[in-house]
Amino acid sequence: MTQGSGIETYANGANSQPAASDGAASQVRDKSLRRALLFVGIAAASAGIAFAIVRATLARPPSDPTTERIQQLIDEANRLLKQLDEKKPG
């Protein structure tokens, strides 16, 4: 740009540290961020695997013959009620 444009930009502000230590601090932040993301990823994967294992082991209990018979009787009663409703003179 031309000289004297009135716009000056600086990579480092007046209160910032010198460029060498800023690069080192940036590397430390990046390393900490990677470590935190890795920890979160491992925790999420572990939780997912644990959930899947618990879900698989807690399968439905085997069906009870009494429960099946009760359901059959209820279905039969509903069918008979429906037939009676259809035979009623309207």
C-alpha distances in whole Angstrom, upper triangle without the diagonal:
4,6,9,8,11,10,10,12,15,17,20,21,22,26,25,27,26,24,27,30,27,28,31,32,30,32,35,34,34,37,39,37,39,42,42,42,44,47,46,47,50,51,51,52,55,56,56,58,60,60,61,64,66,65,67,70,71,72,74,78,80,82,85,88,89,86,86,89,88,86,88,90,88,87,90,91,88,89,93,91,89,93,94,92,92,96,96,98,95
4,6,6,10,10,11,14,17,19,22,22,23,27,27,29,27,26,30,32,30,30,34,34,33,35,38,37,37,40,42,41,42,45,46,45,48,50,50,50,53,55,54,56,59,59,59,62,64,64,65,68,69,69,71,73,74,75,78,81,84,85,89,91,92,89,89,93,92,89,91,94,91,90,94,94,91,92,96,94,92,96,98,95,95,99,99,100,98
4,6,8,10,10,13,15,18,21,21,21,25,25,27,26,25,28,31,29,30,33,33,32,35,38,37,37,40,42,41,42,45,46,46,48,50,50,51,54,55,55,57,59,60,60,63,65,65,66,69,70,70,72,74,75,77,79,82,85,87,90,93,94,90,91,94,93,90,93,95,93,92,95,96,93,94,98,96,94,98,99,97,97,101,101,102,100
4,5,8,9,13,15,19,20,20,20,24,25,27,26,26,29,31,29,30,34,34,33,36,38,37,38,41,42,41,43,46,46,46,49,51,50,51,54,55,55,57,60,60,60,63,65,65,66,69,70,70,72,75,75,77,79,82,85,87,90,93,94,90,91,94,93,90,93,95,92,91,95,95,92,94,97,96,94,97,99,96,97,100,100,102,99
4,6,8,11,15,18,20,19,20,24,24,27,26,26,29,31,29,30,33,33,32,35,37,36,36,40,40,39,41,44,44,44,47,49,48,49,52,53,53,55,57,58,58,61,62,62,64,66,67,67,70,72,72,74,76,80,82,84,87,90,91,87,87,91,90,87,89,92,89,88,92,92,89,90,94,92,90,94,95,93,93,97,97,98,95
4,6,10,13,17,18,17,18,21,22,25,24,24,28,29,27,29,32,31,30,34,36,34,35,38,39,38,40,43,43,43,46,47,47,48,51,52,51,54,56,56,57,60,61,61,63,65,66,66,69,71,71,73,75,78,81,83,86,89,89,86,87,90,89,86,89,91,88,87,91,91,88,90,93,91,90,93,94,92,92,96,96,97,94
4,7,10,13,15,14,16,19,20,22,22,22,25,27,24,26,29,28,27,30,32,31,31,35,35,34,36,39,39,39,42,44,43,44,47,48,48,50,52,53,53,56,58,57,59,62,63,63,65,67,68,69,71,75,78,79,82,85,86,83,83,86,85,82,85,87,85,84,88,88,85,86,90,88,86,90,91,89,90,93,93,95,92
4,7,10,12,11,13,16,16,19,18,18,22,23,21,22,26,25,24,27,29,28,29,32,33,32,34,37,37,37,40,42,41,42,45,46,46,48,51,51,52,54,56,56,58,60,61,62,64,66,67,68,71,74,77,79,82,85,85,82,83,86,85,82,85,87,85,84,88,88,85,87,90,89,87,90,92,90,90,94,94,95,93
4,7,9,9,11,14,14,16,16,15,19,20,17,19,22,22,20,24,26,24,25,28,29,28,31,33,33,33,36,38,38,39,42,43,43,45,47,48,48,51,52,53,54,57,58,58,60,62,63,65,67,71,73,75,78,81,82,79,79,83,82,79,82,84,82,81,85,85,82,84,87,86,84,88,89,87,88,92,92,93,91
4,5,6,9,11,11,13,12,12,15,16,14,16,19,18,18,21,23,22,23,26,27,26,28,31,31,31,34,36,36,37,40,41,41,43,45,46,47,49,51,51,53,55,56,57,59,61,62,64,66,70,73,74,77,81,82,78,79,82,81,79,82,84,81,81,85,85,82,84,88,86,85,88,90,88,88,92,92,94,92
4,7,10,12,10,11,10,9,13,14,11,12,16,15,14,17,19,18,19,22,23,23,25,27,28,28,31,33,33,34,37,38,38,40,42,43,44,46,48,48,50,52,53,54,56,58,59,61,63,67,70,72,75,78,79,76,76,80,79,76,79,82,79,79,82,83,80,82,85,84,83,86,88,86,87,90,91,92,90
4,7,8,6,8,8,7,11,12,9,11,14,13,13,16,18,17,19,22,22,22,25,27,27,28,30,32,32,34,36,37,38,40,42,43,44,46,48,48,50,52,53,54,56,58,59,61,63,67,70,72,75,78,79,76,77,80,79,77,80,82,79,79,83,83,81,83,86,85,83,87,89,86,87,91,91,93,91
4,5,5,8,10,11,14,14,11,14,17,15,16,19,20,19,21,24,24,24,27,29,28,29,32,33,34,35,38,39,39,41,43,44,45,47,49,49,51,53,54,55,57,59,60,62,64,67,71,73,75,79,79,76,77,81,79,77,80,82,80,79,83,84,81,83,86,85,84,87,89,86,88,91,91,93,91
4,6,9,10,12,15,15,13,16,18,17,18,21,22,21,24,26,26,27,29,31,31,32,35,36,36,38,41,41,42,44,46,46,48,50,51,52,54,56,57,58,60,62,62,65,67,70,73,75,78,82,82,79,80,84,82,80,83,85,83,82,86,86,84,86,89,88,87,90,92,89,91,94,94,96,94
4,7,9,12,15,13,12,16,17,15,16,20,20,19,22,24,24,24,27,29,29,30,33,34,34,36,38,39,40,42,44,44,46,48,49,50,52,54,54,55,58,59,60,62,65,68,71,73,76,79,80,77,78,81,80,78,81,83,81,81,84,85,82,84,88,86,85,89,90,88,89,93,93,95,92
4,7,9,11,10,8,12,13,12,13,16,16,16,18,21,21,21,24,26,26,27,30,31,31,33,35,36,37,39,41,42,43,45,46,47,49,51,52,53,55,57,58,60,63,66,69,71,74,77,78,75,76,79,78,76,79,81,79,79,83,83,81,83,86,85,84,87,89,87,88,91,91,93,91
4,6,8,7,6,10,11,10,12,14,15,15,17,19,20,21,23,25,25,27,29,30,31,33,35,36,37,39,40,41,43,45,46,47,49,51,52,53,55,57,58,60,63,66,69,71,74,77,78,75,76,80,79,77,80,82,80,80,84,84,82,84,87,86,85,88,90,88,89,93,93,95,93
4,6,6,6,9,10,11,12,15,16,16,18,20,21,22,24,26,27,28,30,32,33,34,36,37,39,40,42,43,45,46,48,49,51,52,54,55,57,58,60,62,65,68,71,73,76,79,80,77,78,82,81,79,82,84,82,82,86,86,84,86,89,88,87,91,92,90,91,95,95,97,95
4,6,5,6,9,10,10,12,14,15,16,18,20,21,22,24,25,27,28,30,31,32,34,36,37,38,40,42,43,45,46,47,49,51,52,53,55,57,58,60,63,66,69,71,74,78,79,76,77,80,80,77,80,83,81,80,84,85,82,84,88,87,85,89,91,89,90,93,94,96,94
4,5,5,7,9,10,11,13,15,16,17,19,20,21,23,25,26,27,29,31,32,33,35,36,38,39,41,42,44,45,47,48,50,51,53,54,56,57,60,63,65,68,71,74,77,78,76,76,80,80,77,80,83,81,80,84,85,83,85,88,87,86,89,91,89,90,94,95,97,95
4,5,5,6,8,10,10,12,14,15,16,18,20,21,22,24,25,27,28,30,31,33,34,36,37,39,40,42,43,45,46,48,49,51,52,54,55,58,61,63,66,69,72,75,76,74,74,78,77,75,78,81,79,79,82,83,81,83,86,85,84,88,89,88,89,92,93,95,93
4,5,5,6,9,10,10,12,14,15,16,18,20,21,22,24,26,27,28,30,31,33,34,36,37,39,40,42,43,45,46,48,49,51,52,53,56,59,62,65,67,70,73,74,72,72,76,75,73,76,78,76,76,80,80,78,80,84,82,81,85,87,85,86,90,90,92,90
4,5,5,6,9,10,10,12,14,15,16,18,20,21,22,24,26,27,28,30,31,33,34,36,37,39,40,42,43,45,46,48,49,51,52,54,57,60,63,66,69,72,73,71,71,75,74,72,75,78,75,75,79,80,77,79,83,82,81,84,86,84,85,89,89,91,90
4,5,5,6,9,10,11,12,14,15,16,18,20,21,23,24,26,27,29,30,31,33,35,36,37,39,40,42,43,45,46,48,49,51,53,56,59,62,65,68,71,72,70,70,74,73,72,74,77,75,75,78,79,77,79,82,82,81,84,86,84,85,89,89,92,90
4,5,5,6,9,10,10,12,14,15,16,18,20,21,22,24,26,27,28,30,31,33,34,36,37,39,40,42,43,45,46,48,49,52,55,57,60,63,66,69,70,67,68,72,71,69,72,75,73,73,76,77,75,77,80,79,78,82,84,82,83,87,87,89,87
4,5,5,6,9,10,10,12,14,15,16,18,20,21,22,24,26,27,28,30,31,33,34,36,37,39,40,42,43,45,46,48,50,53,56,59,61,64,67,69,66,67,70,70,67,70,73,71,70,74,75,73,75,78,77,76,79,81,80,81,84,85,87,85
4,5,5,6,9,10,10,12,14,15,16,18,20,21,22,24,26,27,28,30,31,33,34,36,37,39,40,42,43,45,46,49,52,55,57,60,63,66,68,65,66,69,69,67,70,72,70,70,74,75,73,74,78,77,76,79,81,80,81,84,85,87,85
4,5,5,6,9,10,10,12,14,15,16,18,20,21,22,24,26,27,28,30,31,33,34,36,37,39,40,42,43,45,47,50,53,56,59,61,65,66,63,64,68,67,66,69,71,69,69,73,73,72,73,77,76,75,79,80,79,80,84,84,87,85
4,5,5,6,9,10,10,12,14,15,16,18,20,21,22,24,26,27,28,30,31,33,34,36,37,39,40,42,43,46,48,51,54,57,60,63,64,61,62,66,65,63,66,69,67,66,70,71,69,71,74,73,72,76,78,76,77,81,81,83,82
4,5,5,6,9,10,10,12,14,15,16,18,20,21,22,24,26,27,28,30,31,33,34,36,37,39,40,42,44,47,50,53,55,58,62,63,60,61,65,64,62,65,67,65,65,69,70,68,69,73,72,71,74,76,75,76,79,80,82,80
4,5,5,6,9,10,10,12,14,15,16,18,20,21,22,24,26,27,28,30,32,33,34,36,37,39,40,43,46,49,52,54,57,61,62,59,60,64,63,61,64,67,65,65,68,69,68,69,73,72,71,75,77,75,76,80,80,83,81
4,5,5,6,9,10,10,12,14,15,16,18,20,21,22,24,26,27,28,30,31,33,34,36,37,39,41,44,47,50,53,55,59,60,57,58,62,61,60,63,65,63,63,67,68,66,68,71,70,70,73,75,73,74,78,78,81,79
4,5,5,6,8,10,10,12,14,15,16,18,20,21,22,24,26,27,28,30,31,33,34,36,37,40,42,45,48,51,54,57,58,55,56,60,59,57,60,63,61,61,64,65,63,65,68,68,67,70,72,70,71,75,76,78,76
4,5,5,6,9,10,10,12,14,15,16,18,20,21,22,24,26,27,28,30,31,33,34,36,38,41,44,47,50,53,56,57,55,55,59,59,57,59,62,60,60,63,64,63,64,68,67,66,69,72,70,71,75,75,78,76
4,6,5,6,9,10,11,12,14,15,16,18,20,21,22,24,26,27,28,30,32,33,34,37,40,43,46,48,51,55,56,53,54,58,58,56,59,61,59,59,63,64,62,64,67,67,66,69,71,70,71,75,75,78,77
4,5,5,6,9,10,10,12,14,15,16,18,20,21,22,24,26,27,28,30,32,33,35,38,41,44,47,49,53,54,51,52,56,55,54,56,59,57,57,61,62,60,62,65,64,64,67,69,67,69,72,73,75,74
4,5,5,6,9,10,10,12,14,15,16,18,20,21,22,24,26,27,28,30,31,34,37,40,42,45,48,51,53,50,51,54,54,52,54,57,55,55,59,60,58,59,63,62,61,65,67,65,66,70,70,73,71
4,5,5,6,9,10,11,12,14,15,16,18,20,21,22,24,26,27,29,30,32,36,38,41,44,47,50,52,49,50,54,53,51,54,57,55,55,58,60,58,60,63,63,62,65,67,66,67,70,71,74,72
4,5,5,6,9,10,11,12,14,15,16,18,20,21,22,24,26,27,28,31,34,37,40,42,45,49,50,47,48,52,52,50,53,55,54,54,57,58,57,59,62,61,61,64,66,65,66,69,70,73,72
4,6,5,6,9,10,10,12,14,15,16,18,20,21,22,24,26,27,29,32,35,38,40,43,47,48,45,46,50,49,47,50,53,51,51,55,55,54,56,59,58,58,61,63,62,63,66,67,70,68
4,5,5,6,9,10,11,12,14,15,17,18,20,21,23,24,26,28,31,34,37,39,42,46,47,44,45,49,48,46,49,52,50,50,53,55,53,55,58,57,57,60,62,61,62,65,66,69,67
4,5,5,6,9,10,11,12,14,15,16,18,20,21,22,24,27,30,33,35,38,41,44,46,43,44,48,48,46,49,51,50,50,53,55,53,55,58,58,57,60,62,61,63,66,67,70,68
4,6,5,6,9,10,10,12,14,15,16,18,20,21,22,25,28,31,34,36,39,43,44,41,42,46,46,44,47,49,48,48,51,52,51,53,56,56,55,58,60,59,61,64,65,68,66
4,5,5,6,9,10,10,12,14,15,16,18,20,21,23,26,29,32,35,37,41,42,39,40,44,43,42,44,47,45,45,49,50,48,50,53,53,52,56,58,56,58,61,62,65,63
4,5,5,6,9,10,11,12,14,15,17,18,20,22,25,28,31,33,36,40,41,39,39,43,43,41,44,47,45,45,48,50,48,50,53,53,52,55,58,57,58,61,62,65,64
4,5,5,6,8,10,11,12,14,15,17,18,21,24,27,29,32,35,39,40,38,39,42,42,41,43,46,45,45,48,49,48,50,53,53,53,56,58,57,58,61,62,65,64
4,5,5,6,9,10,10,12,14,15,16,19,22,25,28,30,33,37,38,35,36,40,40,38,41,43,42,42,46,47,45,47,50,50,50,53,55,54,55,58,59,62,61
4,5,5,6,9,10,10,12,14,15,17,20,23,26,29,32,35,36,34,35,38,38,36,39,42,40,40,43,45,43,45,48,48,48,51,53,52,53,56,57,60,59
4,5,5,6,9,10,11,12,14,16,20,22,25,28,31,34,36,33,34,38,38,36,39,42,40,40,44,45,44,46,49,49,48,51,54,53,54,57,58,61,61
4,5,5,6,8,10,11,12,15,18,21,24,26,29,33,34,32,33,36,36,35,38,40,39,39,43,44,43,45,48,48,48,51,53,52,54,57,58,61,60
4,5,5,6,9,10,11,13,16,19,22,24,27,31,32,29,30,34,34,32,35,37,36,36,40,41,40,42,45,45,44,47,49,49,50,53,54,57,56
4,6,5,6,9,10,11,15,18,20,23,26,29,31,29,29,33,33,31,34,36,35,35,39,40,39,40,44,44,44,46,49,48,49,52,53,57,56
4,5,5,6,9,11,14,17,19,22,25,28,30,28,29,32,33,31,34,37,36,36,39,41,40,41,45,45,45,48,50,49,51,54,55,58,58
4,5,5,6,9,12,14,18,20,23,27,28,26,27,31,30,29,32,35,34,34,37,39,38,40,43,43,43,46,48,47,49,52,53,56,56
4,6,5,7,10,13,16,18,21,25,26,24,24,28,28,27,29,32,31,31,34,36,35,37,40,40,40,43,45,44,46,49,50,53,52
4,6,6,10,12,14,17,20,24,26,24,24,28,28,27,29,32,31,31,34,36,35,37,40,40,40,43,45,45,46,49,50,54,53
4,6,9,11,13,17,19,23,24,23,24,27,28,27,29,32,31,32,35,36,36,37,40,41,41,44,46,46,47,50,51,55,54
4,7,8,12,14,17,21,22,20,21,25,25,24,26,29,28,29,32,33,33,35,37,38,38,41,43,43,44,47,48,52,51
4,6,9,12,15,18,20,18,18,22,22,21,24,26,26,26,29,31,30,32,35,35,36,38,40,40,42,44,46,49,49
4,6,8,11,15,16,14,15,18,19,17,20,23,22,23,26,27,27,28,31,32,32,35,37,37,38,41,42,46,46
4,6,9,12,14,12,13,17,17,17,19,22,21,22,25,26,27,28,31,32,32,35,37,37,39,41,42,46,46
4,6,9,12,11,11,14,16,15,17,20,20,21,23,25,26,27,29,31,31,33,35,36,37,40,41,45,45
4,6,9,7,7,11,12,12,13,16,17,17,20,21,22,23,26,27,28,30,32,33,34,36,38,41,42
4,5,5,6,9,10,11,13,15,16,17,19,20,21,23,25,26,27,29,31,32,34,35,37,41,41
4,5,5,6,9,10,11,12,14,15,16,18,20,21,23,24,26,27,29,30,32,33,35,39,40
4,5,5,6,9,10,11,12,14,15,16,18,20,21,23,24,26,27,29,30,32,33,37,38
4,5,5,6,9,10,11,12,14,15,17,18,20,21,23,25,26,27,29,31,32,36,36
4,5,5,6,9,10,11,12,14,15,17,18,20,21,23,25,26,27,29,31,34,35
4,5,5,6,9,10,10,12,14,15,16,18,20,21,23,24,26,27,29,33,34
4,5,5,6,9,10,11,12,14,15,16,18,20,21,23,25,26,27,31,32
4,5,5,6,9,10,11,12,14,15,17,18,20,21,23,25,26,30,31
4,5,5,6,9,10,11,12,14,15,17,18,20,21,23,25,28,30
4,5,5,6,9,10,10,12,14,15,16,18,20,21,23,26,28
4,5,5,6,9,10,11,12,14,15,17,19,20,21,25,26
4,5,5,6,9,10,11,12,14,15,17,19,20,24,25
4,5,5,6,9,10,11,12,14,15,17,19,22,24
4,5,5,6,9,10,11,12,14,15,17,20,22
4,5,5,6,9,10,11,12,14,16,19,20
4,5,5,6,9,10,11,13,15,18,19
4,5,5,6,9,10,11,13,16,18
4,5,5,6,9,10,11,15,16
4,5,5,6,9,10,14,14
4,5,5,6,9,12,14
4,5,5,6,10,12
4,6,5,9,9
4,6,8,9
4,6,9
4,6
4
